[in-house]
Structures are given as C-alpha cells and as structure tokens.
C-alpha cells in the first residue's frame, strides 16, 4: 500500500503555524494500491564484497565452531513445563526460523537481481553460522542443515560486548576486542557483531556463586551433575546479555552501500570500497535506535506490567524485558536426555534441575505469526520444524500484538474521536518495512443493525485493504530518489519494494514511542516523514464524521505482516528462481497473511461496551 500523495522526503519545520496545526490534528495519509507496471529486469548494480564489508568478527576467524542446537537441547528441554523451557520456546520463534523464512528468501532473490551479491549481507543476521564460516553465497546455496537454525544458541551466548575494551568482568574480552584492530564496530547495528573465537559462553548468571559449578565436568556432555558449558571454568556472567545492545546488533539495519542522513539524503558509495562510516548507511529498519531514544531506555523505564507480569516492579527497560519475559522456573536439567522427565502429573518438573528465581523465557516473541504458519506446510522445511512449538509461537505473537497498543473511542454527536496509543518501546509498527501495515477499521450501524458507514474495510476474499477517503493507515514507505532512479533508468513512482536499491524514506507515519523527541529522531535519521508528531507524543488522534442515524460504532486496530501487493511483487519481480512462487503458494494456503486485531472498542447509544458486559458513559 502506498500513500495517495507521495510526500517529499524531507518535510520538516516550515513555520510555527504549520507545526501547531499538524500537532493538533493527526491525519494519516491513506494508502493506495501499488502502481506496479512492468518493472523489467534491470542490470544489477555492480557492487563487490568490499562494498558490503563491515567491522566486527570476520568469516573464517572462529577457532571453535558453534555446537548445533541439538547439543543444547539435551539439557534445556524435557525437564519441566514445556511452555517455558528454552529449547521449545526458541524453536517456535522467528529467531529459530530466520533462515527458513520464505519471505526472506523471496526478497533475497530480488535483492541479488538488483545488486549482485547483496544476499550475503542479509545472511550475516539471518544465518550467522553460515556467514561466520564462509558459507555465505548470496543465494544461500552453501547453507548446511545446522545453518538453517538461524539465530542459534551459540551465536547469542558467544557474543561479545565490543565496548568492553577493558575486559571488565570478562577479562578475555579485552584481548578479543584488541585483536580486531580497526575492525571494532563503531555502533551496535548492521550485523556488526563480535563473537568469541573460542567456545567461551556468556549468560546472565554467575553459576559458580549459585553452586552449579563442578570443576571436573568436561565435554562431551556426559556430566550427571555440574556445568557442561566450559571445560575449565563456568560461563561468564555478562551484563551485556541482559541489555538491548545484544538485540541491537541485528535489529538496527543500515545498508552500507549508501551514505548520508535524513536531512541531506543518501548517495551510493564508490564501487569497490567499504563504507568508511557504517553508521551513515541507509536506515532500512531501526528498531533498536527507536528504543534507544524512547523513555523505555531511560533509568526510570516505563511501567508496563502487561509485557512481563513476573517483574516485581513492572518496570520495563530492555528489549529482553518484553521479548524474553521472566518466568519462575528452572533453566536446565542436570542430566541430559531427550526423554521428558516431568513427574507423573505431567506438570511438576524434575527434582534434578537448575533453578533460578526468574528465568528470561527464550520465546523471543515479536509480531510475526503468519510466517510461522507457512513453515508448517513449507515444501522444503516442514519436516525440519516442530509444529507444536510453531503453534505456541503463533499464539504468543498474536498475544504480543494485543499488548502493543490501546485504543480509545468517543462519539460526540456525529463526530467519532479515536486515539491509538503506542505501548511499545519502538515505533508502531516497527521492523521490516516492506508489506507491513496497520490500520483502523471503523463501522457504524443504525438502530436496525444496518451498516451506514465504513472505513478501513479489509476484503478477506481478495486479501485487499479497500481504499476510502477516511482510511487511517500506519506504516512506512521506502523507495528510490529521483536522482538514483534516473541513474538506474527506472521510474521512481512505480519502482518499489526493491529493498537493496532503496535510498529514500518517502513516508513514515508510524506512531513513535514514549519519550519521542523530534530533534533526537532527526539526528538519528528516523524522524517521521509526511506527518508531524509533537515532542512527547506516543499516540495518534483521528476524527471521523459519521452520517445521521448512528446508533452503534465498532473500531478495530488491525495489523498485517505482508500485504497482497508485496506478496505479488515478490512473485512477479523474481526472474531468478522459484522462491517467489513458493511464497505465493504458501500465502494462498494460509489465509493470505490474515490481519490480526490488536485492539477494539464498541460504542452503543453513546455508551462504551466492555467485556464482560458493562456499560459506561
């Protein structure tokens, strides 16, 4: 979906009068269907591996490879309540499926068509085990079975805080960082991770102090008791693994082929040269930076117990507080086994387990329920996934969406006032920009139950969001600047969804998080485009003028992972392989990425209706 009026990229402060007007009344530019004429098969942009070079750990520099996830599973599953065991929850997450995601592979095929070799950059974060071991052919053809496990245990638990140059708490970090020389990452993001070259794992606890360390426990994992993580010592206690920076490494994506900023625009770097300032790359998605500039990232945090009910104070600070919510249970069994060792009631965990007061649940839940559904019937990957784990992950993703926003609606005469409140620590929606959208569906009825007004109607039969003059739509739209499009010989008005070529944010009305500040977001090149939010505003206000005779009104906030026009683009623009066709077939068999209702309100006769049923003025 695309805004009706293509906004100028850099629309900012024109006058105090204009700012005041826009702040008082938020107006979401409604989308229209993508003008998708024949896009042809342009000559790929001639980039080289040097163009994609980024600081951090480089391929083929690990002394010890990652152990497969199955090795971790022996102790981190089948010992307690399955819904909070690390392995089961990870297996149902998009982190585990990042290298199986059919949307990813369809997009990679087109990225490689547009910029030869671009797919290797994508593999840094979607298949890090492959990338770190030199198996990063841009089309994914070198991936092994273990590589498809995506963001796996050792990737996270061997990650090093590149700012810990003094080795505080973890002395070996100082040597690892020093060995990088000029390749120390300048920021957290763009897949610029640092990985311990040895099998030296890190986590949130000091297992020696907690009494779980037995010195003579050595690999392979044969210990009846003790700690199998390291042969000579215990896993390093790491505050970094409790911090959002761990997530920011891959959830802040900057395209290194471009350099610039939101004020001056983004230009293509000289071919054959690494970007000298990786932080200046084009901001494809900036979830970590959105959080970093939010109230959630402050020492005070935000009271939001719905995201983590077991936190004693209900204060949310980090990504992990929401996306790895605490659970009161054990983190591992002391004896490895693929056989469940729950007691006879099927619920009580084994007595021989490692216990903590609160354990971060490894569910890593986000908003993507639909892709998990496609993997259950994927022609290649369906035999490699755990259906029960995927179903649990789908339910968690839907529940997360329903915590992400709140909705208020009031009816005064014929005017409906709606406020959408962003409860998250980032923009709403956030993450992958292409095809992801959120909108309001409003339906008004007369006394006889007849529909007399609708806006934001979604046609389930065709998977189409129907346009109307009052449509309120939230999302971002990226594309090519006029200059870049002319250089490529394409039409900037119709050449869309080409992720590797995008160098311009043309529209972004996503709702900012608590703590939003215009100057800070502009300095980070993530300011709204085409609309204005006031400093401190984390909601959007919308008005609807309804016809006479309204008796009741329903308002629903809906979220969709992949729009029809994006799925069709991934099918039709692919001249390389069948990844787009596979995705399209999966889409048609899984209700075409059905929208999920995030929040709703009902007004009857001027009163709000709440469930369980009660009526309040």
C-alpha positions in Angstrom: 0.0 0.0 0.0 1.3 3.4 -0.9 0.2 6.9 0.4 -2.1 8.8 -2.0 0.2 11.8 -2.3 3.8 10.8 -2.4 5.3 13.0 0.3 8.6 15.0 -0.3 11.3 13.1 1.6 12.4 15.9 3.8 9.3 17.6 5.2 10.1 19.4 8.4 9.5 22.7 10.2 8.1 25.1 7.7 6.5 27.6 10.1 5.3 27.7 13.7 1.7 27.9 12.4 2.0 24.8 10.3 3.5 22.8 13.2 0.7 23.9 15.5 -1.9 22.8 13.0 -0.3 19.4 12.4 0.2 18.7 16.1 -3.4 19.5 17.0 -4.8 17.2 14.3 -3.1 14.0 13.2 -4.0 12.9 9.8 -2.7 9.6 8.4 -2.3 9.7 4.6 -4.3 6.8 3.4 -2.6 4.3 1.1 -3.4 3.3 -2.4 -2.6 0.1 -4.3 0.9 0.0 -5.7 1.3 1.3 -9.2 3.0 -1.8 -10.3 3.5 -1.7 -14.0 6.1 -4.0 -15.7 9.3 -3.4 -13.9 11.6 -5.3 -16.2 14.9 -6.9 -15.3 17.4 -4.1 -14.9 21.2 -4.6 -14.9 22.3 -5.3 -11.4 24.2 -2.6 -9.5 27.8 -3.7 -9.7 28.7 -4.0 -6.0 31.6 -6.0 -4.7 32.3 -7.8 -1.4 34.3 -4.7 -0.4 31.1 -2.6 -0.7 29.5 -4.9 1.9 32.4 -5.1 4.3 31.6 -4.1 7.8 33.6 -4.2 11.1 33.3 -7.0 13.6 34.2 -10.6 13.6 35.1 -11.7 10.0 34.3 -15.0 8.3 36.6 -18.0 8.9 38.2 -16.5 12.1 36.5 -18.7 14.7 38.8 -21.2 16.3 35.9 -23.3 17.5 32.7 -23.7 15.5 29.2 -23.3 17.1 27.8 -26.5 18.5 24.5 -27.5 16.9 21.3 -26.5 18.8 20.6 -30.2 19.4 23.5 -30.3 21.8 21.9 -27.6 23.9 18.6 -29.2 23.7 19.8 -32.2 25.7 19.7 -30.2 28.9 17.5 -27.2 28.1 14.3 -29.2 27.3 12.2 -32.1 28.6 12.6 -31.3 32.3 9.8 -29.0 33.3 6.7 -27.2 31.9 7.3 -27.2 28.2 5.9 -23.8 27.6 8.7 -22.1 29.5 11.6 -24.4 28.6 14.3 -22.6 26.5 14.5 -25.0 23.6 10.8 -25.4 22.9 10.2 -21.7 23.0 13.2 -20.9 20.8 12.0 -23.5 18.3 8.7 -21.6 17.9 10.3 -18.2 17.5 11.2 -16.3 14.3 14.8 -16.3 15.6 14.9 -20.0 15.1 13.3 -19.7 11.7 15.2 -16.6 10.4 17.0 -18.8 7.8 13.8 -20.7 6.8 11.5 -17.7 6.4 10.0 -17.8 2.9 9.6 -14.1 2.7 13.3 -13.7 3.4 14.3 -16.0 0.6 11.9 -14.4 -1.9 13.2 -10.9 -1.0 16.9 -12.1 -1.2 16.3 -13.4 -4.7 15.3 -10.0 -5.9 18.0 -8.2 -3.8 20.6 -10.3 -5.7 19.0 -9.4 -9.0 19.1 -5.7 -8.1 22.6 -5.6 -6.5 24.8 -8.6 -7.4 25.8 -10.3 -4.2 23.6 -8.3 -1.8 22.2 -11.5 -0.3 25.5 -12.2 1.6 24.8 -9.0 3.7 21.4 -10.4 4.6 22.9 -13.8 5.7 25.0 -12.0 8.4 22.0 -11.9 10.6 19.6 -14.5 9.1 22.2 -17.3 9.0 25.2 -16.2 11.1 26.6 -19.7 11.5 26.9 -19.9 7.7 28.3 -16.3 7.3 30.9 -16.8 10.0 32.1 -20.0 8.4 32.4 -18.6 4.9 29.2 -20.3 3.6 27.7 -17.0 2.5 27.0 -17.5 -1.2 24.4 -14.7 -1.8 21.7 -17.2 -2.9 22.1 -19.3 0.2 23.2 -22.3 -1.7 26.1 -23.1 0.7 24.0 -23.4 3.8 24.2 -26.6 5.8 21.4 -28.2 7.8 22.6 -26.5 11.0 22.8 -23.1 9.4 19.0 -23.1 8.8 18.6 -22.9 12.6 19.0 -19.2 12.2 19.8 -17.3 15.4 21.0 -20.2 17.4 22.3 -20.7 20.9 26.0 -20.2 20.4 25.5 -17.0 18.3 24.0 -15.2 21.2 25.8 -16.8 24.0 29.3 -16.3 22.5 28.6 -12.7 21.5 31.0 -10.1 22.9 30.2 -6.5 24.0 32.6 -4.6 21.7 32.6 -1.6 24.1 34.1 -3.7 26.9 37.7 -2.8 25.8 39.0 -3.2 29.4 37.5 -6.6 29.8 35.5 -5.7 32.9 34.0 -8.9 34.4 35.2 -10.9 31.4 39.0 -10.4 31.0 39.2 -12.3 27.7 37.0 -9.6 26.1 39.9 -7.1 26.1 42.1 -9.4 24.0 39.3 -10.3 21.6 38.5 -6.6 21.0 42.1 -5.6 20.7 42.7 -8.3 18.1 40.0 -6.7 15.9 42.2 -3.7 15.4 40.5 -1.2 13.2 37.5 -3.6 12.8 35.9 -2.8 16.2 32.3 -1.9 15.4 31.5 1.8 15.8 27.9 1.2 16.8 25.5 -1.6 17.6 23.8 -2.5 14.4 24.0 -3.6 10.8 25.1 -7.1 11.8 28.5 -5.8 13.1 28.7 -8.4 15.8 31.8 -9.6 17.7 31.9 -13.4 18.5 34.3 -15.1 20.9 36.5 -17.3 18.7 36.6 -20.0 21.3 33.7 -21.9 22.9 33.5 -19.4 25.8 29.9 -18.8 26.6 28.2 -15.9 28.4 24.9 -15.5 30.2 23.1 -13.5 32.9 24.2 -15.6 35.9 27.3 -16.5 37.9 26.8 -20.2 38.0 29.7 -20.7 40.4 28.2 -18.5 43.0 24.9 -20.3 42.6 26.5 -23.6 43.3 26.1 -25.2 39.8 29.8 -25.5 39.0 31.6 -28.8 39.2 35.3 -28.5 38.2 35.7 -32.0 36.7 32.8 -31.6 34.2 34.3 -31.8 30.8 32.9 -32.2 27.2 31.3 -34.1 25.7 28.2 -33.5 27.7 28.3 -36.6 29.9 28.1 -35.0 33.3 25.3 -36.2 35.6 25.8 -33.0 37.6 27.7 -29.9 37.1 28.2 -27.4 34.3 28.9 -28.6 30.8 29.3 -25.2 29.2 33.1 -24.8 29.5 35.7 -27.4 30.1 37.8 -25.4 32.6 35.5 -22.9 34.2 31.9 -21.6 34.2 30.0 -19.5 31.7 31.0 -15.9 32.0 28.4 -13.7 33.8 27.6 -11.0 31.3 25.5 -7.8 31.9 25.7 -7.4 28.1 23.3 -10.3 27.7 20.7 -8.5 29.8 20.9 -5.4 27.7 19.2 -4.3 24.5 22.5 -3.8 22.7 22.6 -7.6 22.3 19.5 -7.3 20.2 20.5 -4.1 18.5 23.4 -5.8 16.7 20.8 -7.2 14.2 17.7 -5.2 14.8 19.2 -1.9 13.6 19.9 -2.4 9.9 21.8 0.1 7.9 22.6 -0.5 4.2 26.3 0.1 3.9 26.2 0.7 0.1 24.8 4.1 0.8 26.0 7.0 2.9 24.1 10.1 4.1 21.5 11.2 6.5 17.8 12.1 6.6 18.4 15.8 6.0 20.8 15.6 3.1 19.7 12.3 1.5 21.6 9.1 0.8 24.0 8.6 -2.1 25.7 5.5 -3.5 29.2 5.0 -2.2 32.1 4.5 -4.7 32.1 0.9 -6.0 34.7 -1.4 -4.6 35.1 0.5 -1.3 33.8 -0.2 2.2 31.7 2.5 3.8 34.1 4.5 5.9 31.3 5.3 8.3 28.9 2.3 8.7 26.6 4.4 10.9 25.8 6.6 7.9 24.2 3.7 5.9 20.6 3.9 4.7 18.2 3.1 7.6 16.3 0.1 6.4 15.0 -0.7 9.8 16.0 0.9 13.2 14.0 -0.8 16.0 17.0 -0.6 18.4 17.5 3.1 17.8 13.8 3.7 18.2 14.1 2.1 21.6 17.3 3.9 22.5 15.6 7.2 22.0 12.5 6.2 23.9 11.5 6.5 27.6 12.0 2.8 27.9 15.7 3.2 27.6 16.0 5.7 30.5 16.9 4.7 34.0 13.3 5.2 35.1 11.9 2.9 32.4 8.2 2.6 31.8 5.6 0.8 33.9 4.1 -1.8 31.6 3.5 -5.0 33.5 1.4 -6.5 30.7 4.6 -7.3 28.9 6.3 -9.0 31.9 3.9 -9.9 34.7 6.5 -11.5 36.9 8.8 -8.5 37.2 8.4 -7.3 40.8 8.1 -3.6 39.9 6.5 -4.0 36.5 9.1 -1.5 35.0 10.2 -2.3 31.5 13.7 -1.2 30.4 15.2 -3.5 27.8 14.2 -5.5 24.7 14.5 -8.6 26.8 12.0 -7.4 29.4 9.3 -7.6 26.7 10.5 -10.1 24.2 12.0 -12.6 26.8 9.6 -12.1 29.7 10.6 -13.6 33.0 9.2 -16.9 34.2 9.6 -18.5 37.6 11.2 -21.8 36.8 14.4 -23.8 36.1 16.7 -23.1 33.2 18.1 -26.6 32.6 18.2 -30.2 33.7 21.3 -31.6 35.4 21.1 -34.7 33.3 20.9 -34.7 29.6 18.0 -36.6 28.0 15.6 -36.4 25.1 13.1 -38.3 27.3 10.8 -36.0 29.3 11.5 -36.3 33.0 8.4 -34.5 34.3 6.8 -36.2 37.3 3.7 -38.3 36.8 1.3 -35.3 36.9 2.9 -34.1 33.7 3.4 -30.7 35.1 5.8 -30.8 38.0 9.4 -30.5 36.8 12.2 -33.0 37.6 13.8 -32.6 41.0 17.3 -32.6 39.5 17.3 -29.2 37.8 19.0 -25.8 37.8 16.7 -23.3 39.5 16.6 -19.5 39.5 14.0 -17.1 40.9 13.2 -15.7 37.4 14.4 -17.0 34.1 14.2 -15.0 30.8 11.9 -17.0 28.6 13.6 -17.9 25.3 10.4 -17.3 23.4 11.8 -14.2 21.7 8.3 -13.2 20.7 7.6 -10.5 18.1 4.6 -9.8 15.8 5.2 -12.3 13.1 2.6 -15.1 13.5 1.9 -15.6 9.8 5.4 -16.8 8.6 5.4 -19.4 11.4 2.2 -20.7 10.0 3.7 -21.0 6.5 6.6 -23.1 7.7 4.2 -25.9 8.9 3.4 -26.6 5.2 6.6 -25.4 3.6 7.7 -27.8 0.8 11.3 -27.9 2.0 11.3 -27.0 5.7 8.1 -28.5 7.0 9.9 -31.7 8.1 12.6 -29.7 10.0 10.3 -27.8 12.3 8.4 -28.6 15.5 4.7 -28.0 14.7 3.7 -27.7 18.4 6.4 -25.2 19.0 5.3 -23.2 16.0 1.7 -23.2 17.2 2.8 -22.0 20.6 4.8 -19.2 18.9 1.9 -18.2 16.8 -0.3 -17.8 19.9 2.4 -15.8 21.6 2.8 -13.4 18.6 -0.9 -12.8 18.5 -0.9 -12.1 22.2 2.1 -9.7 21.9 0.3 -7.7 19.3 -2.7 -7.3 21.6 -0.4 -5.8 24.3 1.3 -3.4 21.9 -1.5 -0.8 21.5 -4.5 0.5 23.3 -7.5 2.2 21.7 -9.9 4.8 22.9 -13.0 6.0 21.1 -15.7 8.5 22.0 -18.7 9.7 20.0 -19.9 13.3 20.2 -22.9 14.0 18.0 -21.8 12.8 14.6 -18.1 13.0 15.3 -16.1 9.9 16.3 -12.8 10.6 18.1 -10.3 7.8 18.1 -6.9 7.6 19.8 -4.3 4.9 19.1 -1.7 4.6 21.8 1.6 3.0 21.2 2.5 0.9 24.3 5.8 -0.4 22.9 9.4 0.9 23.2 9.7 1.5 19.5 7.6 2.8 16.6 4.3 1.1 15.9 4.5 -0.9 13.7 8.3 -1.4 13.6 10.8 -3.8 12.0 10.8 -4.9 8.4 9.3 -2.1 6.3 8.1 -3.8 3.2 4.5 -5.0 3.2 3.9 -4.5 6.9 0.9 -2.3 7.8 -1.5 -1.3 10.5 -4.9 0.5 10.1 -8.2 1.3 11.7 -11.4 -0.3 10.6 -14.5 1.7 11.6 -18.1 0.5 11.2 -21.2 2.5 12.1 -24.7 1.0 12.4 -28.2 2.4 12.7 -30.9 1.3 15.2 -31.8 -1.7 13.0 -28.2 -3.0 12.7 -27.7 -1.8 9.2 -24.2 -0.6 8.2 -24.4 3.1 7.4 -20.7 3.9 7.4 -17.4 2.0 6.9 -13.7 2.9 6.7 -10.7 0.6 6.5 -12.6 -2.4 5.3 -10.5 -5.5 4.5 -11.8 -7.9 1.9 -10.8 -11.3 3.2 -11.7 -13.0 -0.1 -9.1 -11.0 -2.1 -6.8 -10.0 0.8 -7.2 -6.4 -0.1 -7.5 -3.3 2.1 -10.2 -1.3 0.3 -9.4 2.4 -0.2 -11.7 5.1 1.1 -11.2 8.9 1.7 -11.2 8.4 5.5 -8.8 5.5 5.7 -6.3 5.7 8.6 -3.2 3.7 7.7 0.1 3.4 9.6 3.4 2.3 8.0 6.5 3.4 6.2 7.2 3.6 2.5 10.7 3.4 1.1 11.8 3.9 -2.4 14.3 5.5 -4.8 15.2 9.2 -5.0 14.5 10.8 -8.4 18.3 11.0 -9.0 19.0 7.4 -8.1 16.0 6.2 -10.2 17.2 8.2 -13.2 20.7 6.7 -12.9 19.2 3.3 -12.9 16.8 4.1 -15.8 13.7 3.3 -13.8 10.6 5.2 -12.8 10.8 6.3 -9.1 7.0 6.5 -8.9 6.5 2.8 -9.8 9.8 1.1 -8.8 9.0 0.0 -5.3 9.8 -2.9 -2.8 13.4 -3.2 -4.2 14.9 -3.3 -0.7 18.5 -3.4 -1.9 18.1 -0.3 -4.0 16.0 1.9 -1.6 17.8 5.1 -0.7 14.9 7.3 0.4 12.2 7.2 3.1 9.3 8.7 1.3 6.7 8.3 4.0 6.7 7.3 7.7 3.7 7.9 9.9 4.3 5.1 12.3 3.4 6.1 15.9 6.5 6.9 17.9 7.2 5.5 21.4 7.0 7.3 24.8 9.9 9.8 25.1 9.7 10.7 21.4 11.7 13.9 20.6 11.8 15.3 17.1 15.4 16.6 17.2 16.7 13.3 18.5 14.9 11.3 15.9 16.0 13.6 13.1 19.6 13.4 14.3 19.3 9.6 14.1 17.7 9.8 10.6 14.4 8.2 11.8 12.1 11.2 12.0 8.5 10.9 10.8 8.1 11.8 7.1 4.9 13.2 5.7 3.3 13.8 9.1 4.3 15.6 12.3 4.2 14.3 15.9 4.8 16.6 18.9 7.6 16.0 21.2 6.5 13.5 23.8 3.6 12.3 21.6 3.2 8.5 21.5 -0.3 8.3 20.1 -2.3 9.3 17.0 -5.6 11.1 17.2 -8.1 10.6 14.3 -11.6 12.0 13.7 -14.4 10.6 11.6 -17.5 12.5 10.6 -20.4 9.9 10.6 -23.8 10.2 9.0 -27.0 10.9 10.8 -28.7 8.0 12.5 -25.7 6.3 14.1 -26.7 4.0 16.9 -23.5 2.0 17.4 -19.9 2.0 16.3 -17.1 -0.5 16.3 -13.5 0.4 16.0 -10.7 -2.1 15.4 -7.0 -1.6 15.1 -5.5 -4.2 12.7 -2.0 -5.4 11.9 -0.8 -7.3 8.9 2.6 -8.8 8.3 2.5 -9.0 4.5 0.2 -7.1 2.2 -1.1 -8.6 -1.0 0.8 -6.2 -3.3 4.0 -7.1 -1.6 3.5 -10.8 -2.0 2.5 -10.4 -5.6 5.6 -8.3 -6.2 7.9 -11.0 -4.7 6.3 -13.4 -7.1 6.2 -11.3 -10.3 9.6 -9.5 -10.0 11.6 -12.7 -9.5 13.4 -13.7 -12.7 15.9 -15.9 -10.9 14.3 -18.8 -9.1 11.0 -20.1 -7.7 11.3 -18.5 -4.2 8.5 -16.0 -5.1 6.2 -18.8 -6.4 6.8 -20.9 -3.3 5.9 -17.9 -1.1 2.8 -17.1 -3.1 1.6 -20.7 -2.9 2.2 -20.7 0.9 0.4 -17.3 1.2 -2.7 -18.7 -0.6 -2.8 -21.7 1.6 -2.5 -19.8 4.9 -5.3 -17.3 4.6 -3.1 -14.8 2.8 -1.4 -13.3 5.8 -4.6 -12.6 7.7 -4.8 -9.3 9.7 -4.8 -9.6 13.5 -7.0 -7.4 15.6 -4.7 -5.6 18.1 -7.3 -3.6 20.0 -11.0 -2.8 19.6 -13.8 -0.5 21.0 -17.6 -0.6 20.7 -19.9 2.3 21.4 -23.7 1.7 21.6 -26.1 4.5 22.0 -23.4 6.8 23.2 -22.0 4.3 25.7 -18.9 2.2 25.6 -19.4 -1.6 25.8 -16.8 -3.5 27.8 -16.4 -7.3 28.2 -17.5 -8.8 30.5 -20.5 -6.7 29.5 -20.9 -3.4 31.3 -22.0 0.0 30.1 -20.2 3.2 31.0 -20.9 6.7 29.8 
